Amino acid sequence: MFELKIDNAKYWRDCVEAIVNLVDEGSFNISKDGITLKAMDPSGISMVSFNMPAKAFGKFTVEKNAVIGLNLDNLSKVLSRTRDNEALLMKESEGKITLEFVGPSAKRRYKLPLIDVRKNVEKEPNVDFDVSVEVLGEPLKDIIKDASLISTYISFRAAKDQMMISARGDSGELEESHEVDGNVVKKLSAKANADAVFNLEYLENMIKSCPMGNQINVWLKSNEPLKLSYNIGDAQITYFLAPYMES
C-alpha cells in the first residue's frame, strides 16, 4: 500500500507526458526512495528510464515496495484534465489506482485498473560513450525541426570542440556546426570522435517535454545507441535510441 501527494498536479502530468511520448504502457516501481520506471517502446528502437525521488512529493507514504502496471496513454489522458491550483493524491487499492484531484473548493476522483505489462526492462544499455555534450533544450529543438524539413533521419558528429549535425533527403541537404560557446553547446567532452545517425521522429518525441530553459545532456559513440537526459523539476528522464544502420 502507498499514498502519495503531489502539491502541483501539473508537475506529475508533465512527467507522465515525457514517458508516454515513447511508450503506451509501463510499470512504476514504488519504494521508500521514490518512483522509477524503465520501458521499451513497442518497436524496440528506444527506451525510457524515469526516476522521481521521494523529496519531489508533498507526501510520500510507502508501507512496502510496489510495482504498478498502467496503461500510460489512459493515465496521460486523465492527467491532461488537470486544472490550475490542484494537488494530486494517488493510492492503490483492490487492483486499481485512485487519482484524486484536490482543488480549492472541489475534488475529482478517477480509478484506473492496474495491468500486467507485456515486458519489463531491468537494465539500461551498457555503452562506454566517447562524447558527452551539454546543450540548451530550446536550440536543440530548433535543430531537430530544421533537420525534419529535409529528412527523417539526422546525423550527429562530435569532435573535441565542435558538434556537427547533418540531414539528407530527396528535397535537399542540411549541415550545421556548433562550437562550445554557451549559446547552444554549453560543454563538450570527447575522448574520441563520434558519428551516428538516428531517427528524427523518435528524437522529437524525446525532447518535446524538456522544460523551457533546461539543458539536455547527450552521450554519443559511433554506431551505438544515443543517450539523452534532462530534468523535470527533481525528476530525471533518460532516453536511449538505437542508431540507424543502412543495410
N, C-alpha and C positions, 0 to 999 in steps of 0.2 A: 504494500500500500504506500501511496505517496500523496502529498498535497503540495502543490507549487503555486506561487503567486508571482505574476509579473506586473509591476506597477503601471507600466505603459503597454497595453496590449498590442499596439502597433509595432513595438520592438520585436515581439515574437512573430508577428505577421511577416516582417521584413526578413527574419532569419529563415522562416519556412519557405518564403519565396525564393531565396537563394538556393535552397535544396531542390525544390520542385522544378526549377528551371531545367534540371537534368534528369531527375528520377521521379517516378509517379508513385512509388511505394518504398517503405523502408522501416527499419526497426530502431527506435530510440532506446539506448541503454541509459538507465537512470540509476545513479549511485550517489553516495554522500558527497562526491566531488563535483557532480554536475550531470549534464546530459551530453551524450555523444551519439553519433550516427555515422556509419560507413555504408555506402551503397554504390552499386554499378548501375549505369543507365541500361535500358533494355538491349541496346546494340552491343554492349560490352566494350565500347570505344573509350568511355570516360568513367571516372569515379569521383564521388564527392565524399569528403570527410568533414564532419561538423563537430565542434566542441564548444559548449556553453557552460562556464563554470558556475558553481552554486552561488557565488557572490553576485551574479547578474540578476538574481531573483530577489523579490521583496520578502518572500517566504519560501523556504526550501526544507520540507519535512519528508524524509525518506526512511521508512521503517526497515526495509530490506531492498537489495538491488532488484530492479525490474527491467524487463525487456518488453517494449510496447510496439507492436507492429501496426502500422497505419497506412491507409490509402492517403498519400500525401496530397494528391490532387484534390480530394474531398476536403481535407484539412485546410488547404490553402483557400478554397472557395469560402469556407466558413470564416476564416480569418480576414478575408477581404471585406467582410461586413463590419469590421471594427470601426467604432465611432471615436471621435475625439474624447479625451479625458476618461477613457475606460481602462480599468485594470482587468486582468485575466486570471482566473483561478482554474487550475487543472488538477483533476484527480481521477483515479481508476477504481471502478467497482463493477462486479458482475459482467466481466468481459467487455466493458465499454470504457471509453474515456469521456469524462464530463468536462466541457469547456463553459465556464460561467463568466460572462462579461458583466462587469460591475461598473455602472456609471454613477454620476452624482445623485440621480433620483430614480434609477431603473436598473433592472437586471435582466439578462437573457441567458438561457441555458441550452446548450446543444449536447447531445450524446452521440458519439461516433463509435461504431463497432471496431474492435481490435481484429486484426487479420494475421494469418500466417504468411510471412513474407517469403517469396519464392526462393530467394538466395541471399544469404547473409555474407558480408565481406568482413574478414577479420583483420587483414593486413593491408598496408599501403605498399605500392611498388617500391622495391629496393633499388634505387638508382644512385650512383655516385656522380652527381651533377658536376659539370665543368664550369658552368656560368650561373651566377645569381645576379639578378637585376632588380632594383627598386625603381618603379615607375609610377608616376601620378595617374590616378584612375581615370580622370576625365580625358586627358590626352590619349591614353591607351584606347579608350572607347572610340575616339575620333579616328585613330589609326585603323582600327578594325572596320569602321564604317567606310573609310577611304578604300580599303582593300576589297570590301564587299561589292563595290561598284564595278570591279574588274573580274573577280574570280570567286570561286567557292573555297579556295584554299589560300593560305598565307605562309610565307617562308620567313622564319626568324634566323638571322645570323648575328652572332655576337663575338666580338674580339675584345682585346684588352681595354679599350677606351671608347667603344662605339657599338651601338645596336643598329642593325640594318633590317629593314622589312621590305619584302617584295611580294607582288602578286601578278600572275599572268593568266590571261584568258583570251577568248576569241575577240573580245571587244577592246583589248589593249593591255598595257603593262603599267605597273606602279612600282616605284622604288623610293624608299625613304631611308634616311640615316639620321641618327640622333646621338650626339655626344653627351657626355656626362656634364650637364651644366645646371641641373636643378629645375629646368623648365619642363622637361618631360622625364628624362632619366636622372634620378637623384643619385644613385650609386650603381656601380657595375664592378663585379669581381669575376675574373676569368683566369683559370689555371690552364685552359686550352680553348681554342676556338670551338664554337658550336654552330651547327647548321641543321635545321629540321623544318619540315612542312606539316601544317596542321589544318584541320577542318575549321572554316570560319564560323559556321553556324554554331558549333559547339563552343567556340571561344566567346562568341557574342552572348550565349546563354550563361556562360561562366561569370562574365564581368558585369552583366547588366545590373546586378543588385549591389555592386560596390557603392557605398555611400559617397555623396559629394564631398570632395576634399580629401578622401582617403588615398593612401598609396596601395599599390598592388605589388606583391613580390612574385617574381617569375624565376624559375630554375630551368636550365636547358642543358642538354647533352646531345650531340649529333645522333640523329635517328633513334632517339629514345623518347619515352613519354615526357611531356611537359608537366611541370608542377606549377600551380598558380594559387596564391593565397592572399586573403585580406581579412580585415576585422570588421565586424558589425557590432559596435559597442565593445563589450567584453567577450563576445563570441568570436570564434575564428572559423572561417570557412576555407577549405583547401580542396582543390580540384586536381585531377590527373587526366591527361588527354594523350591517347596513343598517337604517334606520328603517322602521317600519310606516306605510304610506301608504294611507289609505282611498280607495277608488275612487269 
